[in-house]
């Protein structure tokens, strides 16, 4: 039987060093990088997403970066279509797709399948937004709790986007959002996925990295980047792109809703929260091999794991 083509998935929390490792791997192994990041798909969102720089991308091109304007929606289903197209092209060239990122929902959708969620309904969303404007999202969250306590437990009372989606699905299907999400369409059976997680042994190491990186982003012009985005027609604070970690806090600062120091503090806290959620996903990920973020030789460790997990062997000399 012909073995399935191998796809390597390098996952990890934000600020764990995935991009640097991926670029080094792509220079030494027959891999091509596909980004798995729900914010890096957007043009103009560079600093706050820690998007690979032009110099880094010259060393190792990344697919699925800068493919949309920030006002455009992007779903897990769209990602699967785009990723499968890129994977097929790379494998046809006799090379290995290396999927790199921290949007765990995209990884799960690609490997395990998509939830049978209905498409967004503009009329329902507009009505929910009007109700929320009158009563507030915490009250909408209480309403969700009556019909779907499981979803309410997982969604913050202030997360307007997810509350609205849960209520929308409830109305369109007549069933709890958490129940519909649990039902999935099949994932892609055409590939052999090797899952490798870049995970810190010491959580405080990651917290320090996150704080250092967020402050460096601000020094590199993150506020100016968001200010430029705010000038674009059609962009507003409730769009998924502008609700990304960091962007939401800087937008609030520019709108006069937060002082400078509180914006910085909240941005770091929100990024740590994202990392915690990503690590929660990874703890339950099936068949995951782990590389420590603190590992001094991550490339060698990666190759060891790859060879132990794949039917194909790499005949390469590492520099």
C-alpha positions in Angstrom: 0.0 0.0 0.0 1.3 3.4 -0.9 1.9 5.5 2.2 -0.1 8.8 2.6 1.9 12.0 2.0 3.3 13.4 5.3 2.2 16.8 6.6 4.0 18.2 9.6 2.1 20.4 12.0 4.2 22.5 14.3 1.9 23.9 17.0 2.5 26.0 20.1 1.4 28.9 22.2 2.0 32.5 21.1 5.6 33.7 21.6 7.0 30.1 21.9 9.4 30.5 19.1 7.5 28.7 16.3 8.4 31.1 13.5 12.1 31.1 14.2 12.2 27.3 14.4 10.1 26.9 11.2 12.4 29.3 9.2 15.5 27.3 10.3 13.8 24.0 9.4 12.8 25.3 6.0 16.4 26.2 5.2 17.7 22.8 6.2 14.9 20.3 5.3 12.7 19.8 2.2 9.8 21.7 3.7 7.6 24.6 2.7 5.8 26.6 5.4 2.1 27.2 5.5 0.9 29.7 8.1 -1.9 28.6 10.5 -2.8 31.9 12.0 -6.2 33.6 11.9 -4.7 37.1 12.1 -1.6 36.8 9.9 -4.0 36.2 6.9 -4.7 40.0 7.0 -2.8 42.6 5.2 -1.5 45.5 7.3 -1.5 43.5 10.5 2.2 42.9 10.8 3.7 44.1 14.1 0.8 43.0 16.4 0.7 39.5 14.9 4.5 39.0 15.0 4.3 38.2 11.3 7.5 37.1 9.7 9.5 40.1 8.4 10.2 40.5 4.7 13.8 39.4 5.4 12.6 36.2 7.2 10.2 35.5 4.4 13.0 35.9 1.8 14.8 33.1 3.7 11.7 30.9 4.0 8.5 31.9 2.1 5.3 31.5 4.1 2.0 30.6 2.4 -1.4 32.0 3.5 0.0 35.3 4.8 -1.5 38.7 3.6 -4.3 37.1 1.6 -7.2 39.3 2.9 -8.1 42.8 3.9 -8.9 43.2 7.6 -12.6 43.9 6.9 -13.1 40.5 5.3 -14.2 37.5 7.3 -12.2 34.3 7.4 -13.4 31.0 8.7 -12.0 27.6 9.6 -13.7 26.2 6.5 -12.0 28.7 4.3 -8.7 27.9 5.9 -9.2 24.2 5.2 -9.9 24.9 1.6 -6.9 27.2 1.3 -4.5 24.9 3.3 -5.5 21.7 1.3 -4.8 23.5 -1.9 -1.4 24.6 -0.8 -0.6 21.1 0.7 -1.5 19.5 -2.6 0.8 21.8 -4.5 3.7 21.3 -2.2 3.4 17.5 -2.1 3.1 17.4 -5.9 6.5 19.0 -6.0 7.9 16.2 -3.8 8.3 18.4 -0.8 6.8 18.3 2.7 4.2 20.8 3.9 5.1 22.3 7.3 2.1 23.9 8.9 3.1 26.4 11.6 0.9 28.4 13.9 -1.2 28.8 17.0 -4.8 28.8 15.7 -5.7 25.5 17.2 -9.2 25.5 15.7 -7.7 25.6 12.2 -5.5 22.6 13.0 -8.4 20.7 14.4 -10.7 21.5 11.5 -8.1 20.3 9.0 -7.3 17.1 10.8 -10.5 16.1 12.6 -13.2 17.9 10.6 -15.5 20.9 10.7 -18.5 21.4 12.9 -21.8 21.4 11.2 -22.4 25.0 12.0 -24.8 27.1 9.8 -23.6 30.1 7.8 -23.9 33.5 9.3 -27.2 35.2 9.0 -27.1 38.9 8.6 -30.6 39.6 9.7 -30.3 37.5 12.9 -26.9 39.1 13.7 -28.3 42.6 13.3 -31.2 41.8 15.6 -28.9 40.3 18.2 -26.7 43.4 18.0 -29.7 45.7 18.6 -30.8 43.6 21.6 -27.3 43.7 23.0 -27.2 47.5 22.5 -30.3 47.8 24.6 -29.5 45.3 27.4 -25.7 44.7 27.2 -23.7 41.6 26.4 -23.6 40.3 30.0 -27.4 40.0 29.9 -27.2 38.3 26.5 -24.7 35.9 28.1 -27.3 35.2 30.9 -29.9 34.4 28.2 -27.5 32.0 26.5 -26.9 30.3 29.8 -30.6 29.4 30.1 -30.5 27.4 26.9 -26.8 26.4 26.6 -25.0 26.3 29.9 -22.0 24.5 28.4 -21.4 27.2 25.9 -22.0 29.9 28.5 -19.4 28.3 30.8 -16.8 28.5 28.0 -17.6 32.0 26.8 -16.8 35.2 28.7 -19.8 37.5 29.5 -17.9 40.2 27.7 -17.0 38.2 24.5 -19.6 39.8 22.3 -18.5 38.0 19.1 -18.8 34.4 20.5 -22.0 35.2 22.5 -23.6 36.4 19.3 -22.5 33.4 17.3 -23.8 31.0 20.0 -27.1 32.7 20.1 -27.3 32.9 16.3 -26.7 29.1 15.9 -29.3 28.5 18.7 -31.8 30.5 16.7 -31.0 29.1 13.3 -30.9 25.4 14.3 -33.0 25.3 17.4 -30.2 23.4 19.1 -27.5 24.4 21.6 -24.3 25.8 20.1 -22.2 23.4 22.1 -24.2 20.4 20.8 -23.9 21.4 17.2 -20.1 22.1 17.6 -19.6 18.6 18.9 -20.8 17.1 15.6 -18.1 17.3 13.0 -17.7 16.5 9.3 -14.8 14.2 8.5 -11.3 15.7 8.3 -8.8 15.1 5.5 -8.0 11.4 5.1 -5.6 12.0 2.3 -2.6 12.9 4.5 -0.5 11.5 7.4 -0.4 14.3 10.0 2.6 14.4 12.3 1.9 16.7 15.3 4.7 18.4 17.1 4.1 20.9 19.9 6.6 23.6 20.9 5.7 23.9 24.6 7.4 25.6 27.6 8.5 23.4 30.5 8.3 26.5 32.7 5.2 28.7 32.2 7.0 31.7 33.7 9.5 31.5 30.8 6.6 32.0 28.4 5.1 34.8 30.5 8.4 36.7 30.4 8.6 36.2 26.7 5.1 37.5 26.1 5.7 40.7 28.2 9.0 41.4 26.5 7.5 40.8 23.0 4.5 43.0 23.6 6.6 45.9 24.8 8.9 45.4 21.8 5.9 45.5 19.5 4.9 48.9 21.0 8.4 50.2 20.5 8.4 48.9 16.9 5.2 51.0 16.0 2.3 48.8 17.0 0.2 51.8 18.0 0.9 53.5 14.7 -0.1 50.3 12.9 -3.5 50.2 14.5 -3.9 53.9 14.0 -3.4 53.3 10.2 -5.9 50.5 10.3 -8.5 52.7 12.1 -8.3 55.1 9.1 -9.4 52.3 6.7 -12.9 52.5 5.5 -15.1 49.7 6.8 -13.0 48.8 9.7 -14.5 48.9 13.2 -13.7 47.5 16.6 -16.2 44.6 16.4 -14.6 42.9 13.4 -12.8 39.6 14.1 -9.5 41.0 12.8 -9.7 44.0 15.2 -10.7 41.8 18.1 -7.4 39.9 17.8 -5.3 40.0 21.0 -3.3 43.2 21.2 -5.3 44.9 18.5 -8.4 45.1 20.6 -6.5 46.8 23.5 -4.6 49.3 21.2 -7.8 50.2 19.4 -9.4 50.9 22.8 -6.4 53.1 23.7 -6.7 55.1 20.5 -10.4 55.5 21.1 -9.7 57.1 24.4 -11.2 54.2 26.4 -7.9 53.1 28.1 -4.9 55.0 29.3 -1.5 54.0 27.9 -0.2 52.0 30.8 -3.5 50.1 31.2 -3.5 49.3 27.5 -0.1 47.8 27.8 -1.0 45.8 30.9 -4.3 44.6 29.4 -2.5 43.6 26.2 0.0 41.4 28.1 -2.8 39.9 30.2 -4.8 39.1 27.1 -1.8 37.5 25.4 -1.1 35.4 28.4 -4.8 34.3 28.3 -4.5 33.3 24.7 -1.4 31.3 25.5 -3.2 29.5 28.3 -6.1 28.6 25.9 -3.6 27.3 23.3 -1.9 25.2 25.9 -5.2 23.8 27.0 -5.9 22.7 23.4 -2.4 21.1 23.2 -2.7 19.2 26.5 -5.6 17.1 25.0 -4.2 16.9 21.4 -4.0 13.3 20.2 -0.7 11.8 19.4 1.4 14.9 20.1 5.2 14.9 20.3 6.7 17.7 22.4 9.7 19.9 22.0 10.6 22.1 24.9 10.7 25.8 24.1 13.8 26.1 26.2 15.6 23.3 24.2 18.9 24.5 23.0 18.9 22.4 19.8 15.2 22.4 18.6 16.1 21.5 15.0 17.9 18.3 15.9 15.1 17.4 18.3 12.5 18.1 15.6 14.3 15.9 13.1 14.6 13.1 15.6 10.8 13.3 16.3 10.0 13.5 12.5 12.1 10.4 11.7 10.6 8.5 14.5 7.0 9.3 13.4 7.2 9.1 9.6 7.5 6.3 7.1 9.6 8.6 5.0 13.2 9.3 6.2 15.1 12.5 5.6 18.4 12.1 3.9 19.8 15.6 4.7 22.9 17.0 6.4 22.1 19.6 8.9 24.3 22.7 8.9 
